[in-house]
Amino acid sequence: MKQSIHTTVGKVEKRIDVVEKARGKVRYVSDYAVPGMLHAKLVTSTQAHALIKSIDITEAWKVPGVRAIVTGDVFPYHIGPILADRPPLAFQKVRYYGEPVAIVVADSEHQGKLAASKVKVDYEPLPVVNSVQQAFQTDAPLIHEHSGQYTKIIDNVYPVPGTNIGSHIKIRKGDVGAIWADCAETISASYSFNLSDHAAIETRSTRVEINPEGKVIVHSCTQSPYTIKKVLNQFFNVSVGDVVVHVPLIGGAFGGKGTVQLEPLAYLASKAVGGKMVKLQYEREEDMITAPCHIGLDATIKLGATKDGKIIAGHYTFLIDSGAYTDQAAGITRAMALDCTGPYNIPNVWCDAYCMYTNHPFATSFRGYAHPELTFAVERTMDQLAKQLKMDSMELRMINAIKPGNTTPTQTVLTANNIGDTAKCLQRAKEMIALDKGRKVDVGEGKVRTKGVSLFWKTSTTATNAQAGAVLTFEADGTVNLNCAAIELGQGTKTALAQILAEKLKMDMKQIHVTMEVNTQYDPHQWRTVASSSTFLAGRAVIAAAENAIKQMKKTAAIVLQCSEEDLEVGGGRVYLKPDPGYGVDIKDIALGYTFPNGHAIGGQIVGVGSHIQRHLTPMDKETGFGKPGPWWSVGAQAIEVEWDEKNYTYKILKAVTVLDGGTIINPMLATQQMRSGMYLGLSFASSESFIFDEAGVPLNPDLRNYQMLRFGEQPSEYLVDFIETPAADGPFGARGIGEYGVIGMAAALANGLSEAAQVELNQLPLTPEFIWKTKEGGK
């Protein structure tokens, strides 16, 4: 990692929320109770696919304390972030096990739960679509009979009427058909994994009330407060200005709180009781099954290469399991297609990515937004192609690694400013995992140690007009308050923003106060806290706000000091003369305006305002995918060392390595911790996490007792992290997004290492001992 030339940016600074969290003083959404607050509980479907014949609420009304019961016919319309295909409460039919069918509002939570258990729903079962392969068949039962009539919220979603395809995204670059015959070596391989959970410590929760003036007050653990405003306006006809969203600190999200699901339900519940405050909090099982989850995938990748290892053609087919509704899976489908090749320069590309409806819980964003899944398939194929070519897999990656001057699958030209250094990342990861000391080592007693490597990339596929704002208010003592709508969910964004501000104002971090809670009534608009984009967007907004404040300070100080504004500089809590730094005025003396000895005053409070919006991004062409979907591509390499027991097919993860080119690293310790947490999440997804469905589409492991995650003690003994810093021209002090990147290559690296150990191709997740045993024994 490079030595920082800055005073605050690039330095390790303590997280600004660390003391409160360490002392257990942070209050989350569900920690608040208000006198008179009512509680909502859901009635959820016991069928994965069925017609709703009737809903009997007679017995439920007999439970004391019940104030309202809301069913789907109260709001028989569809909502959604990309394609409006999901009713808040199911009406006419249910499409997944656990889907909300009714809401019971009661004085207490236990009364609501008891009443919900007494609601009787009569179903007429329909055939269940239990996999994407089944969904893709021409004679498959239709989950959405009228998908062609659904409203598109954004343009680039393409449902195929009369099928279970919620969206079909195409990438066409070069001429794969013509070039395929020229390939000296070709490979085709298929990959799959099922849906899984986000499993954040804090389950999803919200409180909603409608005050006498008609304002809708929402308290939510959301990553997207302004999307809540948009949804309530767009689908429920509430004025945008009448929706106020409060977001405290969030207890983890991993993308799962980026969508809007609970808030419309709580709004309907509050409306049913005359606007009283209603709290709706998911229990763990509801959070796993009723709430949106992480996509499943079936993928087929075909690569064609020359005899010396240059890949000249790639054919990619992705079937994304989006569950019953498209939600963010439609966007994930697009993201998977636009980066389909991985960080490799392939001149001829053909990709079809399908967002498939199934009768599973619907899927939404998950940390990495299609890229952990995509990278698993791409990097497994690279290892297998290297074997066919009798070439070292690292050499194959290096030959084909993307670099400035190449183009992406969507034909965006890459430059030194928008792509990191892929080769340096790969070389550094090779050193850190000590690949030169051997890829496979026999350690005796039937155990072997192997190493797996993966290369990855990702662009932040934001809206083309994604934006953020920041407001700075100066106090009488010269300190500064920073307000913005970036959500703090454990990643440390607001600490990084404070460092950016401190650097720009040449001020000590202790002089900056950051408002942690978000309130949309006074915080400026921010697109969402997703897509590794918050430091980039909000960071640029903070710099703009600081520049605005500096201009105001210089204007006032120039009058006080009787000099030109151009002669002044700001730093160290002062505005001073450049040629003579000893001559100046303290910021505290002009923060609220300057008062002369005779009592005359000038200026006024320094209030810095700034915003930033994405620039030069374009939509993708429907037929070819041509366009510029993101501002930059961060690249990196990851590696795993595992010890595999040949006798019982178990393994232990010894070491995990990440090397990322994230441009300028604002806070090395925060960045390192983000990589480490991402590595853990990626390894858990790779090794054990998966929902198991029976033939009727019912999840068999809907709780943490049966849903297997990487447990304490199973994590790697060592997490090694390093950064390559190739500054991004338009990032704040050269920074690119890094939040999701620790996850992306872990599954691929683990699968590559275990495939080497077991001497069998492991192309399915999770990588359980049972699966490895079945794959190896089945191949004999």
C-alpha positions in Angstrom: 0.0 0.0 0.0 1.3 3.5 -0.9 2.4 6.0 1.7 -0.3 8.7 2.0 0.6 12.3 1.1 -2.4 13.5 3.0 -2.7 14.5 6.7 -6.0 12.7 7.5 -7.0 10.8 4.4 -5.0 7.5 4.3 -4.6 7.5 8.0 -6.0 5.2 10.7 -8.7 7.2 12.5 -10.9 5.7 15.3 -14.5 5.1 14.2 -16.7 7.9 15.4 -19.4 5.4 16.6 -17.1 3.0 18.3 -17.6 4.2 21.9 -21.4 4.0 21.9 -21.3 0.6 20.2 -18.7 -0.8 22.6 -20.7 0.4 25.6 -24.0 -1.0 24.2 -25.6 2.5 24.2 -26.7 2.5 20.5 -30.4 2.3 20.1 -31.8 0.6 17.0 -35.3 0.9 15.5 -36.8 -1.9 17.6 -35.3 -0.5 20.9 -37.8 2.4 20.9 -41.3 2.1 22.5 -43.9 4.8 22.4 -47.0 4.9 24.7 -50.1 3.8 22.7 -48.0 2.2 20.0 -49.8 -0.8 18.3 -48.1 -3.9 17.0 -48.6 -5.7 13.7 -48.2 -9.3 13.0 -48.4 -11.1 9.7 -50.4 -14.0 8.5 -48.2 -15.8 6.0 -48.8 -18.3 3.3 -48.5 -22.0 4.1 -48.4 -22.8 0.4 -45.7 -22.0 -2.2 -48.2 -21.6 -5.1 -51.9 -21.5 -4.6 -55.1 -19.6 -5.3 -56.6 -17.9 -2.3 -60.2 -19.1 -2.1 -61.2 -17.3 1.1 -59.8 -15.7 4.2 -61.8 -16.2 7.4 -61.0 -13.6 10.1 -63.9 -14.4 12.5 -61.9 -16.1 15.2 -59.1 -13.6 15.0 -61.4 -10.8 15.8 -62.4 -12.5 19.1 -58.9 -12.1 20.5 -58.8 -9.2 23.0 -56.8 -6.2 21.9 -57.2 -6.7 18.1 -57.7 -3.3 16.4 -57.6 -4.1 12.7 -57.1 -6.9 10.2 -55.9 -6.0 6.8 -56.1 -8.3 3.8 -54.9 -8.0 0.2 -58.2 -6.7 -1.2 -57.6 -3.4 0.7 -54.7 -2.7 -1.7 -55.0 -5.0 -4.7 -52.2 -3.4 -6.7 -48.6 -4.2 -7.5 -45.4 -2.4 -6.4 -41.7 -3.0 -7.0 -38.4 -1.1 -7.4 -37.7 -2.1 -11.0 -40.8 -3.9 -12.2 -44.1 -3.5 -10.3 -45.0 -7.2 -10.0 -45.5 -7.7 -6.2 -48.6 -7.0 -4.1 -47.7 -5.9 -0.6 -50.3 -8.4 0.6 -51.1 -11.4 -1.6 -54.5 -11.3 -3.3 -56.1 -13.9 -5.5 -53.0 -16.1 -5.3 -49.8 -16.7 -3.3 -46.5 -17.3 -5.0 -44.1 -18.4 -2.2 -44.2 -20.1 1.2 -44.2 -17.3 3.8 -45.7 -14.6 1.6 -47.7 -12.0 3.6 -51.5 -12.7 3.3 -52.9 -10.5 6.0 -51.9 -8.1 8.8 -53.3 -8.2 12.3 -52.9 -5.0 14.4 -53.3 -5.3 18.1 -52.4 -3.6 21.4 -49.6 -6.0 22.1 -47.3 -8.2 20.1 -48.5 -11.4 21.8 -52.2 -10.5 21.1 -51.4 -9.9 17.5 -49.5 -13.1 17.1 -52.3 -15.1 18.7 -54.9 -13.5 16.5 -52.8 -14.1 13.4 -52.7 -17.8 14.2 -56.5 -17.9 14.1 -56.8 -16.4 10.6 -57.9 -19.3 8.4 -57.0 -19.2 4.7 -58.5 -21.6 2.2 -56.1 -22.4 -0.6 -56.4 -24.2 -3.9 -52.9 -25.6 -4.6 -51.2 -24.9 -7.9 -48.2 -26.7 -9.5 -45.0 -25.5 -7.9 -42.0 -24.3 -9.9 -39.1 -25.3 -7.7 -36.0 -24.5 -9.8 -34.9 -22.1 -12.5 -34.4 -25.0 -14.9 -38.0 -26.0 -14.4 -39.1 -22.4 -14.7 -37.2 -22.1 -18.0 -39.1 -24.9 -19.7 -41.7 -23.9 -22.3 -44.4 -26.0 -20.6 -43.7 -24.8 -17.1 -46.6 -23.5 -14.9 -46.8 -19.7 -15.1 -46.2 -17.9 -11.9 -47.2 -14.5 -13.3 -49.8 -14.9 -16.0 -49.9 -11.2 -16.8 -46.3 -10.2 -16.6 -46.5 -8.3 -19.8 -49.0 -5.9 -18.2 -46.8 -4.9 -15.2 -45.6 -1.3 -15.0 -41.9 -0.8 -15.6 -40.4 1.5 -12.9 -37.1 1.8 -14.9 -36.7 1.2 -18.6 -34.1 -1.5 -18.7 -36.1 -4.4 -17.5 -37.5 -6.8 -20.1 -40.1 -9.4 -18.9 -41.1 -12.0 -21.5 -44.9 -12.4 -21.5 -46.2 -16.0 -21.4 -43.0 -17.3 -19.7 -41.4 -17.2 -16.2 -38.8 -14.8 -17.4 -39.0 -11.6 -15.4 -36.2 -9.9 -17.4 -33.8 -10.9 -20.2 -30.6 -8.9 -20.5 -28.4 -9.4 -23.6 -24.7 -8.6 -24.2 -23.4 -8.8 -27.7 -19.8 -7.8 -28.4 -17.9 -8.9 -31.5 -18.9 -12.1 -33.3 -18.7 -15.2 -31.1 -20.3 -17.4 -33.8 -17.7 -16.6 -36.4 -14.7 -16.7 -34.1 -15.6 -20.0 -32.3 -14.3 -22.2 -35.1 -10.9 -20.5 -34.8 -10.5 -21.5 -31.1 -7.8 -24.1 -30.6 -9.3 -25.1 -27.2 -12.9 -24.8 -25.9 -14.5 -25.5 -22.6 -18.0 -25.6 -21.3 -19.0 -26.0 -17.7 -22.1 -25.5 -15.6 -22.5 -24.1 -12.0 -25.3 -23.8 -9.5 -26.3 -22.9 -6.0 -29.6 -22.3 -4.2 -31.0 -19.2 -2.5 -29.6 -18.2 0.9 -30.1 -15.6 3.6 -28.5 -12.3 4.6 -28.7 -13.2 8.3 -28.0 -9.8 9.7 -28.0 -9.6 13.5 -30.8 -7.1 13.5 -33.9 -8.4 11.9 -35.9 -6.0 9.7 -38.1 -3.6 11.7 -40.2 -0.5 11.1 -42.6 1.9 12.8 -45.1 4.0 10.8 -47.7 6.5 11.9 -49.8 9.0 9.9 -50.1 12.2 11.9 -53.3 14.4 11.9 -51.8 16.6 9.2 -51.5 13.6 6.9 -47.7 13.3 7.2 -46.4 9.7 7.1 -43.7 9.3 9.7 -41.5 6.2 9.1 -38.8 4.8 11.4 -36.9 2.0 9.7 -33.7 0.1 9.5 -33.4 0.7 5.8 -30.5 1.4 3.4 -32.8 3.4 1.2 -34.8 6.1 3.1 -35.5 8.2 -0.1 -36.7 5.1 -1.9 -39.3 4.7 0.9 -40.5 8.2 0.1 -40.6 7.4 -3.6 -42.6 4.2 -3.1 -45.2 5.7 -0.8 -45.6 8.5 -3.3 -45.6 6.4 -6.4 -47.9 3.6 -5.3 -49.9 5.0 -2.4 -50.3 8.5 -3.7 -48.7 10.2 -0.6 -47.0 13.5 -1.4 -43.2 13.1 -1.3 -42.9 16.1 1.1 -45.4 14.4 3.5 -43.2 11.4 4.0 -40.5 11.7 6.7 -38.1 8.8 7.2 -35.9 8.4 10.2 -33.0 5.9 10.2 -30.8 5.2 13.2 -27.8 3.1 13.1 -28.4 -0.3 11.5 -27.4 -3.7 12.9 -26.1 -5.1 9.6 -27.8 -5.4 6.2 -25.5 -6.9 3.5 -27.9 -5.5 0.9 -31.0 -7.1 2.4 -32.3 -3.8 3.8 -31.9 -1.9 0.5 -35.3 -2.9 -0.7 -38.7 -1.7 0.5 -41.0 -4.3 1.9 -42.1 -3.7 5.6 -42.8 0.0 5.2 -45.8 -0.4 2.9 -47.2 -3.1 5.1 -46.9 -0.9 8.2 -48.4 2.0 6.3 -51.5 -0.1 5.5 -51.6 -1.2 9.1 -51.4 2.4 10.4 -54.0 3.6 8.0 -56.4 0.8 9.2 -56.2 2.1 12.8 -56.7 5.8 12.0 -53.0 6.7 11.6 -51.8 5.4 15.0 -48.2 4.4 15.3 -47.8 0.7 14.4 -44.6 -1.3 14.8 -43.8 -4.3 12.6 -40.8 -6.3 13.4 -39.8 -9.6 11.8 -39.0 -12.6 14.0 -36.0 -14.4 12.8 -37.9 -17.0 10.8 -39.9 -14.3 9.1 -36.7 -12.4 8.4 -35.4 -15.5 6.7 -38.4 -16.6 4.7 -41.0 -13.8 4.3 -38.3 -11.1 3.8 -36.3 -11.1 0.5 -33.3 -13.3 0.4 -30.1 -13.8 -1.7 -30.4 -15.1 -5.3 -29.9 -18.6 -6.5 -28.1 -19.3 -9.9 -27.6 -21.8 -12.6 -24.9 -20.7 -15.0 -23.2 -22.2 -18.1 -19.9 -20.7 -19.3 -18.2 -21.5 -22.6 -14.7 -20.2 -23.4 -12.7 -20.4 -26.5 -8.9 -19.8 -26.5 -5.9 -19.9 -28.7 -3.2 -22.6 -28.1 -1.1 -20.1 -26.2 -4.0 -19.3 -23.8 -5.5 -16.1 -25.2 -9.2 -16.2 -24.7 -10.9 -14.9 -27.8 -14.6 -15.9 -27.2 -16.9 -16.2 -24.3 -20.5 -17.5 -24.2 -22.4 -17.0 -20.9 -25.9 -18.1 -19.9 -27.2 -17.2 -16.5 -30.5 -18.3 -15.0 -31.0 -16.2 -11.9 -33.5 -17.5 -9.3 -35.3 -14.3 -8.3 -38.1 -16.2 -6.5 -41.7 -15.1 -6.7 -41.0 -11.5 -7.6 -38.2 -9.6 -9.4 -37.5 -6.9 -6.8 -33.8 -6.1 -7.1 -33.1 -9.5 -8.8 -34.0 -7.7 -12.1 -31.1 -5.3 -11.5 -28.8 -8.1 -10.3 -29.5 -9.8 -13.7 -28.3 -6.7 -15.5 -25.3 -6.4 -13.2 -24.3 -10.0 -13.9 -24.5 -9.5 -17.6 -22.6 -6.3 -17.8 -19.5 -7.7 -16.0 -20.0 -11.3 -17.3 -16.4 -11.9 -18.4 -14.9 -11.1 -15.1 -11.7 -8.9 -15.2 -10.6 -10.4 -18.5 -10.2 -8.9 -22.0 -12.4 -11.0 -24.2 -13.0 -9.4 -27.7 -16.1 -11.6 -28.6 -18.8 -12.0 -26.0 -22.3 -13.4 -26.1 -24.3 -13.3 -22.8 -27.9 -14.1 -21.9 -28.9 -13.3 -18.4 -32.4 -14.3 -17.3 -34.3 -13.2 -14.2 -36.4 -16.3 -13.5 -39.6 -16.5 -11.5 -39.9 -19.5 -9.2 -42.0 -20.3 -6.2 -39.2 -19.5 -3.8 -38.9 -16.4 -1.5 -38.2 -13.4 -3.6 -34.6 -12.3 -3.9 -33.0 -8.9 -3.5 -29.5 -7.3 -3.3 -26.7 -9.2 -1.6 -23.3 -7.8 -0.9 -21.5 -7.8 -4.2 -24.7 -7.5 -6.3 -24.3 -10.5 -8.7 -20.5 -10.5 -8.6 -19.7 -13.2 -6.0 -22.0 -15.5 -7.9 -20.6 -14.5 -11.3 -17.0 -14.7 -10.1 -17.6 -18.3 -8.8 -18.6 -19.4 -12.2 -15.9 -17.5 -14.2 -13.0 -18.3 -12.0 -13.8 -22.0 -11.8 -13.9 -22.0 -15.6 -10.5 -20.3 -15.7 -8.9 -23.0 -13.6 -10.5 -25.8 -15.7 -9.4 -24.2 -18.9 -5.9 -23.9 -17.6 -5.8 -27.6 -17.0 -7.0 -28.3 -20.5 -4.3 -26.0 -21.9 -1.7 -27.6 -19.6 -0.9 -24.1 -18.4 -0.5 -22.6 -15.0 -3.8 -20.9 -14.0 -2.0 -17.8 -12.8 -0.3 -17.5 -16.1 -3.6 -17.9 -17.9 -5.1 -15.1 -15.8 -2.1 -12.8 -16.3 -2.3 -13.3 -20.1 -6.0 -12.3 -20.2 -6.2 -9.8 -17.4 -8.0 -6.6 -18.4 -6.1 -3.3 -18.5 -6.4 0.3 -19.7 -7.1 0.4 -23.4 -9.3 -2.7 -23.3 -13.1 -2.6 -23.4 -15.7 -4.1 -21.0 -18.5 -6.4 -22.2 -20.7 -3.3 -22.7 -17.9 -1.8 -24.8 -16.9 0.9 -22.3 -13.3 1.9 -23.0 -11.1 1.5 -19.9 -8.5 4.0 -18.9 -5.9 4.4 -16.2 -8.5 6.5 -14.4 -11.4 4.0 -14.3 -9.7 0.6 -13.9 -7.3 -0.6 -11.2 -4.1 -2.6 -11.8 -5.3 -6.2 -12.2 -1.8 -7.6 -12.7 -0.4 -6.0 -9.6 -3.3 -7.4 -7.5 -2.7 -10.9 -8.8 1.0 -10.8 -8.3 0.7 -9.5 -4.7 -1.9 -12.1 -3.8 0.4 -14.8 -5.2 3.1 -13.5 -2.9 0.9 -13.3 0.2 -0.5 -16.9 -0.3 3.1 -18.1 -1.0 2.1 -19.8 -4.2 5.7 -20.3 -5.2 6.1 -22.7 -2.3 3.6 -25.1 -3.9 0.0 -25.2 -4.8 -0.6 -28.7 -3.2 1.4 -30.1 -0.2 1.0 -33.5 1.5 1.2 -32.9 5.2 0.7 -36.6 6.3 -2.1 -38.5 8.0 -4.2 -38.4 4.9 -4.3 -34.6 4.8 -3.2 -32.2 2.1 -2.9 -28.4 1.9 -3.9 -26.7 -1.3 -4.3 -23.1 -2.5 -6.9 -21.6 -4.6 -6.9 -18.2 -6.3 -9.5 -15.9 -7.9 -9.4 -12.6 -9.8 -12.4 -10.3 -9.6 -13.9 -7.0 -10.5 -17.0 -4.9 -10.1 -18.5 -1.7 -11.2 -21.1 0.2 -9.1 -24.2 -0.1 -11.2 -26.0 2.9 -9.8 -28.8 4.9 -11.4 -27.4 7.2 -14.1 -28.6 10.1 -11.9 -27.5 8.7 -8.5 -26.6 11.5 -6.2 -25.7 12.6 -2.7 -25.7 15.9 -0.8 -24.0 17.3 2.3 -24.6 20.2 4.6 -22.0 21.7 6.9 -22.9 24.0 9.8 -20.2 25.8 11.8 -20.5 26.2 15.6 -19.4 29.2 17.6 -16.3 27.3 18.8 -15.2 26.6 15.2 -16.3 23.0 15.1 -18.3 21.7 12.2 -21.5 19.6 12.0 -21.7 17.2 9.0 -25.1 16.1 7.9 -25.8 13.7 5.0 -28.1 10.8 4.2 -25.5 8.1 4.0 -26.6 5.2 6.2 -24.3 3.8 8.9 -24.8 0.1 8.9 -21.4 -1.0 10.3 -19.2 -0.2 7.4 -17.7 3.1 8.8 -18.8 5.4 6.0 -19.4 8.4 8.2 -16.0 8.1 9.7 -14.5 8.1 6.2 -16.6 11.1 5.3 -15.4 12.9 8.4 -11.8 12.2 7.3 -12.5 13.6 3.8 -13.9 16.7 5.4 -11.0 17.1 7.8 -8.6 16.7 4.9 -10.4 19.4 2.9 -10.7 21.8 5.7 -7.2 21.0 7.1 -8.8 20.4 10.4 -8.5 17.9 13.3 -11.0 15.1 13.2 -12.0 16.0 16.8 -13.4 19.3 15.4 -15.9 17.5 13.2 -19.3 16.2 14.5 -21.2 13.8 12.3 -24.9 13.3 12.7 -25.4 9.5 12.7 -29.1 9.3 12.4 -30.7 10.1 9.1 -33.8 12.3 8.9 -35.1 13.0 5.4 -36.7 16.2 6.5 -33.4 17.9 7.0 -30.7 15.6 5.4 -30.1 16.3 1.7 -31.1 13.6 -0.8 -29.0 10.6 -1.3 -29.7 7.8 -3.8 -29.2 4.8 -1.5 -26.5 3.4 0.7 -25.7 0.5 -1.7 -23.4 -0.5 -4.5 -20.1 0.5 -2.8 -21.0 4.0 -3.8 -21.6 6.0 -0.6 -18.0 7.1 0.0 -17.7 8.0 -3.7 -21.0 10.0 -4.0 -21.2 11.4 -0.5 -17.5 12.0 -0.4 -17.7 14.2 -3.5 -20.7 16.0 -2.0 -18.7 16.7 1.3 -15.8 18.1 -0.7 -18.2 20.4 -2.6 -19.8 21.5 0.7 -16.3 22.2 2.1 -15.4 24.2 -0.9 -18.6 26.2 -0.5 -17.8 26.8 3.2 -14.2 27.8 2.5 -15.4 30.4 -0.1 -17.7 31.9 2.6 -14.9 31.9 5.2 -12.5 33.6 2.9 -15.1 36.2 1.9 -15.7 37.2 5.6 -12.0 37.0 6.5 -10.9 39.1 3.6 -13.0 42.0 5.0 -11.7 41.4 8.5 -8.1 41.2 7.4 -8.5 43.9 4.7 -7.0 41.8 1.9 -8.0 39.9 -1.2 -9.8 36.5 -0.9 -7.2 35.0 -3.3 -4.5 35.8 -0.7 -6.1 33.6 1.9 -5.8 29.9 2.9 -7.8 27.8 5.4 -6.2 25.4 7.8 -5.5 24.6 11.4 -8.8 26.2 12.6 -7.8 29.6 11.0 -8.1 31.6 7.9 -4.7 33.1 7.3 -2.6 35.1 4.8 -0.6 32.8 2.5 2.5 35.0 2.5 2.3 35.6 6.2 0.5 32.7 8.0 0.9 34.4 11.4 -1.6 37.0 10.2 -5.1 35.6 10.2 -8.4 35.1 12.0 -9.7 32.0 13.9 -12.6 30.2 12.3 -14.4 30.4 15.6 -14.4 34.2 15.3 -16.1 34.1 11.9 -18.2 30.9 12.2 -21.3 32.9 13.2 -20.2 36.0 11.5 -17.6 38.5 12.6 -18.3 41.3 15.1 -16.1 44.4 15.0 -15.1 46.2 18.2 -17.7 48.9 17.5 -20.4 46.3 17.4 -20.9 46.2 13.6 -21.2 42.6 12.3 -20.7 41.0 8.9 -21.2 37.6 7.4 -23.4 35.2 9.3 -23.2 31.6 10.1 -21.1 29.6 7.8 -23.3 26.9 6.2 -21.6 24.8 3.5 -23.8 23.1 1.0 -22.7 20.6 -1.6 -23.9 17.8 -3.9 -22.7 15.4 -6.5 -24.4 13.5 -9.2 -23.1 10.6 -11.4 -21.8 11.8 -14.7 -21.4 10.4 -18.2 -23.3 7.2 -17.4 -25.6 5.8 -20.0 -28.3 3.1 -20.2 -27.5 -0.2 -21.8 -28.8 -0.9 -25.3 -31.5 -3.6 -25.2 -30.2 -5.7 -28.0 -26.4 -5.4 -27.5 -25.8 -4.2 -23.9 -23.8 -1.3 -25.3 -23.4 1.5 -22.8 -21.5 2.9 -19.8 -23.2 1.5 -16.7 -20.7 2.5 -14.0 -18.1 5.2 -13.2 -15.2 2.8 -12.5 -14.2 -0.8 -12.1 -12.4 -1.8 -8.9 -10.3 -5.0 -9.4 -8.7 -7.4 -7.0 -7.4 -10.9 -6.3 -8.2 -13.3 -3.5 -6.6 -16.5 -2.4 -7.4 -19.4 0.1 -5.3 -22.0 1.7 -7.2 -25.1 3.0 -6.3 -28.3 4.7 -8.4 -31.2 3.4 -8.8 -34.5 5.0 -8.9 -37.2 2.4 -10.5 -39.8 4.7 -13.6 -37.9 5.9 -13.9 -35.2 3.2 -13.7 -32.4 5.8 -11.6 -29.3 5.5 -10.2 -26.4 7.5 -9.6 -23.0 6.1 -6.2 -21.9 7.1 -5.6 -18.6 5.4 -7.6 -16.0 3.4 -6.0 -13.3 1.3 -7.4 -10.2 -0.3 -5.6 -7.7 -2.5 -7.8 -4.8 -3.8 -7.1 -1.8 -5.9 -9.6 0.6 -4.4 -7.9 3.8 -5.5 -6.9 6.0 -2.6 -7.8 4.2 0.7 -9.4 6.7 3.0 -8.9 4.8 6.3 -6.7 1.7 6.0 -8.0 0.0 9.2 -11.6 0.5 8.2 -10.8 -0.8 4.7 -9.0 -3.8 6.1 -11.9 -4.7 8.4 -14.3 -4.4 5.5 -12.2 -6.9 3.6 -12.0 -9.3 6.5 -15.7 -9.2 7.2 -16.4 -9.6 3.5 -14.1 -12.6 3.4 -15.9 -14.2 6.2 -19.3 -13.6 4.6 -18.1 -15.0 1.2 -16.6 -18.1 2.8 -19.8 -18.7 4.8 -21.9 -18.5 1.6 -19.4 -20.8 -0.2 -19.0 -23.4 2.5 -22.4 -24.0 4.1 -25.2 -21.5 3.5 -28.2 -22.5 1.4 -31.9 -22.9 1.8 -33.3 -26.4 1.3 -36.7 -26.7 -0.3 -38.9 -29.8 -0.4 -40.9 -30.8 -3.4 -43.8 -28.4 -2.4 -41.4 -25.4 -2.3 -41.4 -25.3 1.5 -38.1 -24.2 3.1 -36.9 -26.9 5.5 -34.3 -24.8 7.3 -36.0 -21.5 8.1 -34.2 -20.8 11.4 -30.6 -20.3 12.6 -30.6 -23.7 14.3 -30.9 -25.5 11.0 -29.5 -22.9 8.6 -25.8 -23.5 8.5 -23.4 -20.6 8.6 -19.7 -20.4 9.2 -19.4 -20.7 13.0 -16.9 -19.2 15.3 -13.7 -21.3 15.2 -14.4 -22.3 11.5 -13.1 -19.0 10.2 -9.6 -18.8 8.7 -6.7 -18.6 11.2 -5.3 -15.7 9.2 -7.0 -12.9 7.3 -4.3 -11.1 5.2 -5.2 -7.9 3.4 -3.3 -5.5 1.2 -4.2 -2.6 -1.1 -2.9 -1.5 -4.5 -3.7 2.2 -4.9 -4.3 3.4 -8.4 -6.2 6.7 -7.8 -9.6 7.3 -9.6 -9.6 10.7 -11.2 -13.1 11.6 -10.1 -13.2 9.9 -6.7 -12.8 11.9 -3.5 -9.0 12.2 -3.1 -8.8 9.4 -5.7 -11.0 6.8 -3.8 -13.1 4.2 -5.5 -15.8 2.1 -3.8 -14.6 -0.9 -1.7 -17.5 -1.9 0.5 -18.5 -5.1 -1.2 -15.2 -6.4 -2.6 -14.1 -8.6 0.2 -16.9 -11.0 -0.5 -16.6 -11.4 -4.3 -13.8 -13.9 -5.0 -14.0 -16.0 -1.8 -16.4 -18.7 -3.1 -14.3 -19.1 -6.3 -11.0 -19.3 -4.5 -12.3 -21.9 -2.0 -13.8 -24.0 -4.8 -10.5 -23.8 -6.8 -8.5 -24.9 -3.7 -10.8 -27.8 -2.8 -11.1 -28.9 -6.4 -7.3 -29.2 -6.4 -7.3 -31.1 -3.1 -10.0 -33.6 -4.0 -9.0 -33.9 -7.7 -12.5 -33.4 -8.8 -14.3 -30.3 -10.3 -16.5 -28.7 -7.6 -19.0 -26.5 -9.5 -21.8 -26.3 -7.0 -22.3 -24.4 -3.8 -22.2 -24.8 -0.8 -19.0 -26.9 -0.6 -20.1 -29.2 2.1 -18.2 -32.4 2.9 -21.2 -34.4 1.8 -21.3 -32.7 -1.6 -17.6 -33.2 -2.1 -17.9 -36.9 -1.2 -20.9 -37.4 -3.6 -19.1 -35.6 -6.4 -15.9 -37.5 -6.0 -17.5 -40.9 -5.5 -20.0 -40.3 -8.3 -17.0 -39.7 -10.7 -15.4 -43.0 -9.9 
